Amino acid sequence: MSDGGDLVEFLRRIFERRRERAASSEILGVLGSSNNDGNTAALTSAVFAPLPNSALVNLNNLAIAPYDYQNRHDNDDFLQLAEKIVAAKTIVFASPVYWYSMSAQMKIFFDRLTGLTKTHKHLGKALAGKSAFLIATGGSPEPPASFEPPFAETARYFNLCWGGMLYQPGDDAIDVAAAEDFAKRIDRSTYEAPACAA
């Protein structure tokens, strides 16, 4: 009798996983900003509005602890988010420029990616071949030269195809045409073979 129960449980888990995969988003955005209603969130919403089968995760709504060499934080929300990223075809990072770099929320998330090179290598390897993009806003007309490289180089480290960045000065009105063009680039890279930037 227990064998039959085990089989039922086994099949239930298989169907549950398939349902989760079917419900997963093809395009997953990861927003890291101290202001949930700020310029970066607004620009990201404008880019995501026309994208089918997309979802946006706000890092402020997750409990992600700083990287720890002893892996004592594996029970927080990071691995769950990493699995969602692996299930997607395209990842879109969104961060304001804070002191020439990414936000604190995004930096903690990026530091935790170290776990995908060590104890959770299977997740890190599963990122290969996906596409990654960046949405950003800041106080200057142009982003600092130091801003994009950590995103692009991390993407390349995991063998993601780097699709580039959409940047807009935070005080300007959202350039809807630029947001729509960027959304089209994201959409193309998701549903066609991505042409990786050099």
LUMMAR-105805 format. One record per residue (C-alpha): x, y, z. Coordinates in nm, 4 decimals. Layout:
N
+----------+----------+----------+
:       c1 :       c2 :       c3 :
+----------+----------+----------+
:        X :        Y :        Z :
...
+----------+----------+----------+
//
This chain:
198
+----------+----------+----------+
:       c1 :       c2 :       c3 :
+----------+----------+----------+
:   0.0000 :   0.0000 :   0.0000 :
:   0.2845 :   0.2374 :   0.0791 :
:   0.4349 :   0.1657 :  -0.2656 :
:   0.1162 :   0.2918 :  -0.4286 :
:   0.1207 :   0.6001 :  -0.2076 :
:   0.4830 :   0.6644 :  -0.3005 :
:   0.3992 :   0.6374 :  -0.6697 :
:   0.1082 :   0.8803 :  -0.6335 :
:   0.3340 :   1.1260 :  -0.4499 :
:   0.6063 :   1.0847 :  -0.7147 :
:   0.3596 :   1.1542 :  -0.9986 :
:   0.2101 :   1.4487 :  -0.8089 :
:   0.5563 :   1.6051 :  -0.7828 :
:   0.6245 :   1.5543 :  -1.1548 :
:   0.2958 :   1.7213 :  -1.2537 :
:   0.3545 :   2.0008 :  -1.0014 :
:   0.6974 :   2.0711 :  -1.1543 :
:   0.5498 :   2.0712 :  -1.5052 :
:   0.2788 :   2.3131 :  -1.3944 :
:   0.5414 :   2.5418 :  -1.2377 :
:   0.7484 :   2.5322 :  -1.5579 :
:   0.4428 :   2.6135 :  -1.7688 :
:   0.3603 :   2.9046 :  -1.5371 :
:   0.7147 :   3.0405 :  -1.5474 :
:   0.7812 :   3.3595 :  -1.7367 :
:   0.9909 :   3.3625 :  -2.0510 :
:   1.1214 :   3.7092 :  -1.9575 :
:   1.2068 :   3.7796 :  -1.5952 :
:   1.2930 :   4.1242 :  -1.4662 :
:   1.4882 :   4.1758 :  -1.1434 :
:   1.4387 :   4.5256 :  -1.0018 :
:   1.6699 :   4.6548 :  -0.7312 :
:   1.5971 :   5.0076 :  -0.6112 :
:   1.5378 :   5.1821 :  -0.2798 :
:   1.2300 :   5.3491 :  -0.4300 :
:   0.9538 :   5.1117 :  -0.5393 :
:   0.7826 :   5.3954 :  -0.7265 :
:   1.0933 :   5.5722 :  -0.8536 :
:   1.2329 :   5.6485 :  -1.1973 :
:   1.3869 :   5.3040 :  -1.2508 :
:   1.0621 :   5.1289 :  -1.1608 :
:   0.8689 :   5.3572 :  -1.3977 :
:   1.1096 :   5.2997 :  -1.6871 :
:   1.1091 :   4.9255 :  -1.6220 :
:   0.7287 :   4.9204 :  -1.6228 :
:   0.7281 :   5.1038 :  -1.9562 :
:   0.9634 :   4.8434 :  -2.1052 :
:   0.7703 :   4.5478 :  -1.9629 :
:   0.4224 :   4.6760 :  -2.0550 :
:   0.4256 :   4.5401 :  -2.4137 :
:   0.6207 :   4.2211 :  -2.3339 :
:   0.4164 :   3.8996 :  -2.3383 :
:   0.4842 :   3.6275 :  -2.0830 :
:   0.6999 :   3.8475 :  -1.8635 :
:   0.7222 :   3.9021 :  -1.4889 :
:   0.9023 :   4.1472 :  -1.2667 :
:   1.0544 :   4.0616 :  -0.9277 :
:   1.1234 :   4.3456 :  -0.6853 :
:   1.4211 :   4.2634 :  -0.4630 :
:   1.2643 :   4.4773 :  -0.1881 :
:   0.9947 :   4.2107 :  -0.1536 :
:   1.2460 :   3.9319 :  -0.0934 :
:   1.4666 :   3.8402 :   0.2007 :
:   1.8138 :   3.7949 :   0.0497 :
:   2.1025 :   3.7993 :   0.2929 :
:   2.4585 :   3.9027 :   0.2005 :
:   2.6929 :   3.6382 :   0.0610 :
:   2.8376 :   3.4123 :   0.3274 :
:   3.1324 :   3.1775 :   0.2680 :
:   2.9719 :   2.9156 :   0.4946 :
:   2.6448 :   2.9220 :   0.2934 :
:   2.4391 :   2.9832 :   0.6052 :
:   2.1685 :   3.1698 :   0.4133 :
:   2.0537 :   2.8977 :   0.1736 :
:   1.7087 :   2.9094 :   0.3362 :
:   1.6381 :   3.2698 :   0.2327 :
:   1.4736 :   3.3782 :  -0.0966 :
:   1.7828 :   3.3749 :  -0.3168 :
:   1.7685 :   3.0159 :  -0.4419 :
:   1.3989 :   3.0453 :  -0.5202 :
:   1.4750 :   3.3528 :  -0.7319 :
:   1.7716 :   3.1775 :  -0.8953 :
:   1.5399 :   2.8930 :  -0.9991 :
:   1.2963 :   3.1440 :  -1.1535 :
:   1.5850 :   3.3006 :  -1.3445 :
:   1.6969 :   2.9600 :  -1.4701 :
:   1.3398 :   2.8861 :  -1.5836 :
:   1.3275 :   3.2072 :  -1.7898 :
:   1.4837 :   3.2588 :  -2.1325 :
:   1.5752 :   3.6237 :  -2.0776 :
:   1.6770 :   3.8127 :  -1.7645 :
:   1.6410 :   4.1904 :  -1.7384 :
:   1.8206 :   4.3642 :  -1.4518 :
:   1.6968 :   4.7076 :  -1.3445 :
:   1.8864 :   4.9390 :  -1.1128 :
:   1.9371 :   5.3095 :  -1.0597 :
:   2.2909 :   5.4432 :  -1.0604 :
:   2.4003 :   5.4838 :  -0.6986 :
:   2.7475 :   5.6327 :  -0.6531 :
:   2.8631 :   5.5197 :  -0.9992 :
:   2.7459 :   5.1627 :  -0.9408 :
:   2.4422 :   4.9380 :  -0.8963 :
:   2.2045 :   4.9728 :  -0.6018 :
:   2.2749 :   4.8028 :  -0.2684 :
:   1.9850 :   4.5603 :  -0.3254 :
:   2.1262 :   4.4576 :  -0.6634 :
:   2.4808 :   4.4293 :  -0.5279 :
:   2.3710 :   4.1876 :  -0.2552 :
:   2.1903 :   3.9824 :  -0.5209 :
:   2.4966 :   3.9845 :  -0.7490 :
:   2.7249 :   3.8833 :  -0.4634 :
:   2.4977 :   3.5868 :  -0.3968 :
:   2.5495 :   3.4683 :  -0.7546 :
:   2.8801 :   3.3377 :  -0.6179 :
:   2.6782 :   3.0473 :  -0.4790 :
:   2.5946 :   2.9471 :  -0.8378 :
:   2.9654 :   2.8935 :  -0.9007 :
:   3.0161 :   2.6764 :  -0.5929 :
:   2.7485 :   2.4866 :  -0.4003 :
:   2.4761 :   2.5344 :  -0.6645 :
:   2.6790 :   2.4965 :  -0.9842 :
:   2.3938 :   2.3209 :  -1.1634 :
:   2.1953 :   2.6470 :  -1.1511 :
:   2.4911 :   2.8535 :  -1.2693 :
:   2.5552 :   2.6210 :  -1.5636 :
:   2.1854 :   2.6295 :  -1.6563 :
:   2.2151 :   3.0039 :  -1.7285 :
:   2.4295 :   2.9449 :  -2.0385 :
:   2.2677 :   3.0521 :  -2.3647 :
:   2.0075 :   3.2814 :  -2.2095 :
:   2.0000 :   3.6564 :  -2.2764 :
:   2.0489 :   3.9397 :  -2.0291 :
:   1.9697 :   4.3120 :  -2.0467 :
:   1.9931 :   4.6139 :  -1.8179 :
:   1.7549 :   4.9040 :  -1.7503 :
:   1.8916 :   5.1998 :  -1.5546 :
:   1.8279 :   5.5593 :  -1.4586 :
:   2.0565 :   5.8150 :  -1.3004 :
:   2.1191 :   6.1784 :  -1.2265 :
:   2.3561 :   6.2425 :  -1.5189 :
:   2.2826 :   6.2706 :  -1.8920 :
:   2.4969 :   5.9593 :  -1.9485 :
:   2.5732 :   5.6665 :  -1.7170 :
:   2.9235 :   5.6483 :  -1.5705 :
:   3.1602 :   5.4212 :  -1.7625 :
:   3.1894 :   5.2021 :  -1.4518 :
:   2.8177 :   5.1191 :  -1.4333 :
:   2.7434 :   4.8672 :  -1.7096 :
:   3.0584 :   4.6462 :  -1.6927 :
:   2.9670 :   4.4538 :  -1.3727 :
:   2.6365 :   4.3494 :  -1.5328 :
:   2.7862 :   4.2687 :  -1.8731 :
:   3.0888 :   4.0840 :  -1.7362 :
:   2.8759 :   3.8808 :  -1.4927 :
:   2.6477 :   3.7848 :  -1.7804 :
:   2.9464 :   3.6777 :  -1.9893 :
:   3.0919 :   3.4826 :  -1.6957 :
:   2.7757 :   3.2714 :  -1.6876 :
:   2.7746 :   3.2455 :  -2.0706 :
:   2.4680 :   3.4646 :  -2.1054 :
:   2.4271 :   3.6662 :  -2.4225 :
:   2.4635 :   4.0332 :  -2.3228 :
:   2.1936 :   4.2414 :  -2.4918 :
:   2.2959 :   4.5855 :  -2.3672 :
:   2.1522 :   4.8651 :  -2.1567 :
:   1.8717 :   5.1183 :  -2.1761 :
:   1.9645 :   5.4264 :  -1.9732 :
:   1.7626 :   5.7427 :  -1.9155 :
:   1.8306 :   6.0423 :  -1.6911 :
:   1.5950 :   6.0182 :  -1.3952 :
:   1.4642 :   6.3741 :  -1.4165 :
:   1.3539 :   6.3351 :  -1.7794 :
:   1.0111 :   6.2136 :  -1.8819 :
:   1.0138 :   5.8510 :  -1.9892 :
:   1.1101 :   5.8149 :  -2.3520 :
:   0.8259 :   5.5825 :  -2.4486 :
:   0.9657 :   5.5185 :  -2.7985 :
:   1.3043 :   5.4160 :  -2.6539 :
:   1.1315 :   5.1905 :  -2.3995 :
:   0.9260 :   5.0252 :  -2.6740 :
:   1.2348 :   4.9755 :  -2.8921 :
:   1.4199 :   4.8168 :  -2.6018 :
:   1.1199 :   4.5916 :  -2.5333 :
:   1.1327 :   4.4774 :  -2.8972 :
:   1.5036 :   4.3936 :  -2.8600 :
:   1.4284 :   4.1905 :  -2.5478 :
:   1.1376 :   4.0157 :  -2.7184 :
:   1.3457 :   3.9310 :  -3.0279 :
:   1.6270 :   3.7850 :  -2.8207 :
:   1.3791 :   3.5733 :  -2.6261 :
:   1.1975 :   3.4163 :  -2.9188 :
:   1.4736 :   3.4133 :  -3.1809 :
:   1.8332 :   3.2918 :  -3.1602 :
:   2.0076 :   3.5787 :  -2.9797 :
:   2.2825 :   3.7662 :  -3.1599 :
:   2.5287 :   3.8227 :  -2.8783 :
:   2.7015 :   4.1584 :  -2.8512 :
:   3.0755 :   4.1376 :  -2.8863 :
+----------+----------+----------+
//
